[in-house]
Structure formats: structure tokens, C-alpha cells
């Protein structure tokens, strides 16, 4: 399974821990958790294996986000991603859930 990133800021967060994009700045704790969760995504053989990690709250999204899946970074943030037929994962976004449910 291979991990790719849809946007540059997501790649920068994972590899560098910071991003050059001022719009996407996160606290150090969130970045550490993001890196940990992406490493877990990289370690599984198929997305269904994510159910073993209860704290991630793995789910397939519905509605306007149909076709995406998500895992939680913490109670406030989630990572949205797509899975290809070969099992490769493309990280699409990190979403702030406190703004999402308003």
C-alpha cells in the first residue's frame, strides 16, 4: 500500500512537520498525531484493517463527501482520504470538525 498526498501542505506536514502555506498551520501536538495516523495508514494492508484501531474511528463518508473515507487525528480533526482499487491511499485533507458541524 502506498501513501500519496493530494495537496502540497499535507506532504509538507508529514515530512517536515511544518507547512509553508500560512492558511494551514497546526499546533505541534496535532502535527505529531497527524504523522502518527498517516504512519498507521501506511502500515495496514487494506483499509478495513483500520477497524482494529478504535481510536481512529474509521468510516466511509456519505453525502457530499461520498467516495472518501476518514480517520480521526483527535476529537477535533480528521484525515479524509481516498483508496484506489490497488489499495493505495491518497490523503485529501485534514478537516477541523468543530467548524464542520456548525
Biotite code that builds the C-alpha atoms (Angstrom):
import biotite.structure as struc

atoms = struc.array([
    struc.Atom([0.000, 0.000, 0.000], chain_id="A", res_id=1, res_name="UNK", atom_name="CA", element="C"),
    struc.Atom([1.396, 3.376, -0.974], chain_id="A", res_id=2, res_name="UNK", atom_name="CA", element="C"),
    struc.Atom([0.567, 6.759, 0.540], chain_id="A", res_id=3, res_name="UNK", atom_name="CA", element="C"),
    struc.Atom([0.313, 9.874, -1.645], chain_id="A", res_id=4, res_name="UNK", atom_name="CA", element="C"),
    struc.Atom([-0.838, 13.395, -0.891], chain_id="A", res_id=5, res_name="UNK", atom_name="CA", element="C"),
    struc.Atom([-3.361, 15.387, -2.906], chain_id="A", res_id=6, res_name="UNK", atom_name="CA", element="C"),
    struc.Atom([-2.066, 18.755, -1.686], chain_id="A", res_id=7, res_name="UNK", atom_name="CA", element="C"),
    struc.Atom([1.458, 20.017, -1.016], chain_id="A", res_id=8, res_name="UNK", atom_name="CA", element="C"),
    struc.Atom([0.716, 21.246, 2.511], chain_id="A", res_id=9, res_name="UNK", atom_name="CA", element="C"),
    struc.Atom([-0.276, 17.704, 3.561], chain_id="A", res_id=10, res_name="UNK", atom_name="CA", element="C"),
    struc.Atom([3.022, 16.320, 2.266], chain_id="A", res_id=11, res_name="UNK", atom_name="CA", element="C"),
    struc.Atom([4.982, 19.100, 3.998], chain_id="A", res_id=12, res_name="UNK", atom_name="CA", element="C"),
    struc.Atom([3.219, 18.437, 7.311], chain_id="A", res_id=13, res_name="UNK", atom_name="CA", element="C"),
    struc.Atom([4.096, 14.759, 7.127], chain_id="A", res_id=14, res_name="UNK", atom_name="CA", element="C"),
    struc.Atom([7.727, 15.042, 6.051], chain_id="A", res_id=15, res_name="UNK", atom_name="CA", element="C"),
    struc.Atom([8.771, 18.404, 7.543], chain_id="A", res_id=16, res_name="UNK", atom_name="CA", element="C"),
    struc.Atom([6.345, 18.912, 10.437], chain_id="A", res_id=17, res_name="UNK", atom_name="CA", element="C"),
    struc.Atom([5.515, 22.414, 9.187], chain_id="A", res_id=18, res_name="UNK", atom_name="CA", element="C"),
    struc.Atom([3.993, 23.897, 6.080], chain_id="A", res_id=19, res_name="UNK", atom_name="CA", element="C"),
    struc.Atom([4.910, 26.956, 4.042], chain_id="A", res_id=20, res_name="UNK", atom_name="CA", element="C"),
    struc.Atom([1.197, 27.632, 3.490], chain_id="A", res_id=21, res_name="UNK", atom_name="CA", element="C"),
    struc.Atom([0.124, 30.116, 6.189], chain_id="A", res_id=22, res_name="UNK", atom_name="CA", element="C"),
    struc.Atom([-3.516, 29.056, 5.869], chain_id="A", res_id=23, res_name="UNK", atom_name="CA", element="C"),
    struc.Atom([-2.716, 25.524, 7.051], chain_id="A", res_id=24, res_name="UNK", atom_name="CA", element="C"),
    struc.Atom([-0.802, 25.960, 10.301], chain_id="A", res_id=25, res_name="UNK", atom_name="CA", element="C"),
    struc.Atom([-1.431, 23.484, 13.100], chain_id="A", res_id=26, res_name="UNK", atom_name="CA", element="C"),
    struc.Atom([-0.280, 23.082, 16.684], chain_id="A", res_id=27, res_name="UNK", atom_name="CA", element="C"),
    struc.Atom([2.702, 20.795, 17.240], chain_id="A", res_id=28, res_name="UNK", atom_name="CA", element="C"),
    struc.Atom([0.539, 18.193, 19.021], chain_id="A", res_id=29, res_name="UNK", atom_name="CA", element="C"),
    struc.Atom([-1.829, 17.986, 16.018], chain_id="A", res_id=30, res_name="UNK", atom_name="CA", element="C"),
    struc.Atom([1.102, 17.609, 13.610], chain_id="A", res_id=31, res_name="UNK", atom_name="CA", element="C"),
    struc.Atom([2.588, 14.774, 15.720], chain_id="A", res_id=32, res_name="UNK", atom_name="CA", element="C"),
    struc.Atom([-0.766, 12.981, 15.794], chain_id="A", res_id=33, res_name="UNK", atom_name="CA", element="C"),
    struc.Atom([-1.212, 13.552, 12.037], chain_id="A", res_id=34, res_name="UNK", atom_name="CA", element="C"),
    struc.Atom([2.177, 11.928, 11.353], chain_id="A", res_id=35, res_name="UNK", atom_name="CA", element="C"),
    struc.Atom([1.301, 9.006, 13.669], chain_id="A", res_id=36, res_name="UNK", atom_name="CA", element="C"),
    struc.Atom([-2.042, 8.403, 11.918], chain_id="A", res_id=37, res_name="UNK", atom_name="CA", element="C"),
    struc.Atom([-0.504, 8.596, 8.420], chain_id="A", res_id=38, res_name="UNK", atom_name="CA", element="C"),
    struc.Atom([2.109, 6.059, 9.535], chain_id="A", res_id=39, res_name="UNK", atom_name="CA", element="C"),
    struc.Atom([-0.707, 3.767, 10.693], chain_id="A", res_id=40, res_name="UNK", atom_name="CA", element="C"),
    struc.Atom([-2.423, 4.201, 7.311], chain_id="A", res_id=41, res_name="UNK", atom_name="CA", element="C"),
    struc.Atom([0.850, 3.229, 5.649], chain_id="A", res_id=42, res_name="UNK", atom_name="CA", element="C"),
    struc.Atom([1.230, 0.129, 7.834], chain_id="A", res_id=43, res_name="UNK", atom_name="CA", element="C"),
    struc.Atom([-2.130, -1.540, 7.097], chain_id="A", res_id=44, res_name="UNK", atom_name="CA", element="C"),
    struc.Atom([-2.641, -3.907, 4.174], chain_id="A", res_id=45, res_name="UNK", atom_name="CA", element="C"),
    struc.Atom([-6.166, -2.773, 3.410], chain_id="A", res_id=46, res_name="UNK", atom_name="CA", element="C"),
    struc.Atom([-8.447, -0.035, 4.769], chain_id="A", res_id=47, res_name="UNK", atom_name="CA", element="C"),
    struc.Atom([-10.708, -2.497, 6.597], chain_id="A", res_id=48, res_name="UNK", atom_name="CA", element="C"),
    struc.Atom([-7.751, -3.238, 8.896], chain_id="A", res_id=49, res_name="UNK", atom_name="CA", element="C"),
    struc.Atom([-8.227, 0.275, 10.318], chain_id="A", res_id=50, res_name="UNK", atom_name="CA", element="C"),
    struc.Atom([-11.182, -1.008, 12.358], chain_id="A", res_id=51, res_name="UNK", atom_name="CA", element="C"),
    struc.Atom([-8.597, -2.593, 14.694], chain_id="A", res_id=52, res_name="UNK", atom_name="CA", element="C"),
    struc.Atom([-7.619, 0.916, 15.801], chain_id="A", res_id=53, res_name="UNK", atom_name="CA", element="C"),
    struc.Atom([-10.765, 2.033, 17.641], chain_id="A", res_id=54, res_name="UNK", atom_name="CA", element="C"),
    struc.Atom([-9.327, 5.478, 18.440], chain_id="A", res_id=55, res_name="UNK", atom_name="CA", element="C"),
    struc.Atom([-9.179, 6.287, 14.720], chain_id="A", res_id=56, res_name="UNK", atom_name="CA", element="C"),
    struc.Atom([-12.968, 5.976, 14.267], chain_id="A", res_id=57, res_name="UNK", atom_name="CA", element="C"),
    struc.Atom([-12.534, 4.769, 10.678], chain_id="A", res_id=58, res_name="UNK", atom_name="CA", element="C"),
    struc.Atom([-15.571, 5.436, 8.495], chain_id="A", res_id=59, res_name="UNK", atom_name="CA", element="C"),
    struc.Atom([-16.657, 5.807, 4.894], chain_id="A", res_id=60, res_name="UNK", atom_name="CA", element="C"),
    struc.Atom([-18.155, 9.229, 4.353], chain_id="A", res_id=61, res_name="UNK", atom_name="CA", element="C"),
    struc.Atom([-21.575, 9.817, 2.796], chain_id="A", res_id=62, res_name="UNK", atom_name="CA", element="C"),
    struc.Atom([-23.463, 12.696, 1.212], chain_id="A", res_id=63, res_name="UNK", atom_name="CA", element="C"),
    struc.Atom([-21.363, 15.345, -0.492], chain_id="A", res_id=64, res_name="UNK", atom_name="CA", element="C"),
    struc.Atom([-18.193, 13.525, 0.623], chain_id="A", res_id=65, res_name="UNK", atom_name="CA", element="C"),
    struc.Atom([-19.205, 10.145, -0.785], chain_id="A", res_id=66, res_name="UNK", atom_name="CA", element="C"),
    struc.Atom([-16.195, 8.206, -2.055], chain_id="A", res_id=67, res_name="UNK", atom_name="CA", element="C"),
    struc.Atom([-13.976, 9.473, 0.761], chain_id="A", res_id=68, res_name="UNK", atom_name="CA", element="C"),
    struc.Atom([-13.019, 7.687, 3.945], chain_id="A", res_id=69, res_name="UNK", atom_name="CA", element="C"),
    struc.Atom([-11.808, 9.213, 7.189], chain_id="A", res_id=70, res_name="UNK", atom_name="CA", element="C"),
    struc.Atom([-9.915, 8.549, 10.376], chain_id="A", res_id=71, res_name="UNK", atom_name="CA", element="C"),
    struc.Atom([-9.640, 10.797, 13.402], chain_id="A", res_id=72, res_name="UNK", atom_name="CA", element="C"),
    struc.Atom([-6.459, 12.584, 14.400], chain_id="A", res_id=73, res_name="UNK", atom_name="CA", element="C"),
    struc.Atom([-8.173, 13.572, 17.662], chain_id="A", res_id=74, res_name="UNK", atom_name="CA", element="C"),
    struc.Atom([-11.671, 14.733, 18.658], chain_id="A", res_id=75, res_name="UNK", atom_name="CA", element="C"),
    struc.Atom([-11.276, 17.965, 16.687], chain_id="A", res_id=76, res_name="UNK", atom_name="CA", element="C"),
    struc.Atom([-9.524, 16.883, 13.457], chain_id="A", res_id=77, res_name="UNK", atom_name="CA", element="C"),
    struc.Atom([-9.932, 14.092, 10.933], chain_id="A", res_id=78, res_name="UNK", atom_name="CA", element="C"),
    struc.Atom([-7.955, 12.999, 7.887], chain_id="A", res_id=79, res_name="UNK", atom_name="CA", element="C"),
    struc.Atom([-10.006, 12.421, 4.739], chain_id="A", res_id=80, res_name="UNK", atom_name="CA", element="C"),
    struc.Atom([-8.579, 10.063, 2.124], chain_id="A", res_id=81, res_name="UNK", atom_name="CA", element="C"),
    struc.Atom([-9.396, 8.029, -0.981], chain_id="A", res_id=82, res_name="UNK", atom_name="CA", element="C"),
    struc.Atom([-8.448, 4.411, -1.571], chain_id="A", res_id=83, res_name="UNK", atom_name="CA", element="C"),
    struc.Atom([-7.693, 3.082, -5.052], chain_id="A", res_id=84, res_name="UNK", atom_name="CA", element="C"),
    struc.Atom([-8.610, -0.406, -6.299], chain_id="A", res_id=85, res_name="UNK", atom_name="CA", element="C"),
    struc.Atom([-4.984, -1.462, -5.710], chain_id="A", res_id=86, res_name="UNK", atom_name="CA", element="C"),
    struc.Atom([-5.233, -0.323, -2.086], chain_id="A", res_id=87, res_name="UNK", atom_name="CA", element="C"),
    struc.Atom([-3.147, 2.832, -2.439], chain_id="A", res_id=88, res_name="UNK", atom_name="CA", element="C"),
    struc.Atom([-4.211, 5.738, -0.223], chain_id="A", res_id=89, res_name="UNK", atom_name="CA", element="C"),
    struc.Atom([-4.373, 9.383, -1.273], chain_id="A", res_id=90, res_name="UNK", atom_name="CA", element="C"),
    struc.Atom([-4.601, 11.827, 1.646], chain_id="A", res_id=91, res_name="UNK", atom_name="CA", element="C"),
    struc.Atom([-7.066, 14.541, 0.569], chain_id="A", res_id=92, res_name="UNK", atom_name="CA", element="C"),
    struc.Atom([-7.409, 16.857, 3.561], chain_id="A", res_id=93, res_name="UNK", atom_name="CA", element="C"),
    struc.Atom([-7.232, 17.395, 7.281], chain_id="A", res_id=94, res_name="UNK", atom_name="CA", element="C"),
    struc.Atom([-10.561, 18.784, 8.452], chain_id="A", res_id=95, res_name="UNK", atom_name="CA", element="C"),
    struc.Atom([-11.433, 20.757, 11.564], chain_id="A", res_id=96, res_name="UNK", atom_name="CA", element="C"),
    struc.Atom([-14.598, 19.103, 12.864], chain_id="A", res_id=97, res_name="UNK", atom_name="CA", element="C"),
    struc.Atom([-15.515, 21.989, 15.170], chain_id="A", res_id=98, res_name="UNK", atom_name="CA", element="C"),
    struc.Atom([-16.259, 24.093, 12.058], chain_id="A", res_id=99, res_name="UNK", atom_name="CA", element="C"),
    struc.Atom([-17.733, 21.143, 10.170], chain_id="A", res_id=100, res_name="UNK", atom_name="CA", element="C"),
    struc.Atom([-20.746, 20.574, 12.444], chain_id="A", res_id=101, res_name="UNK", atom_name="CA", element="C"),
    struc.Atom([-21.819, 24.225, 12.833], chain_id="A", res_id=102, res_name="UNK", atom_name="CA", element="C"),
])
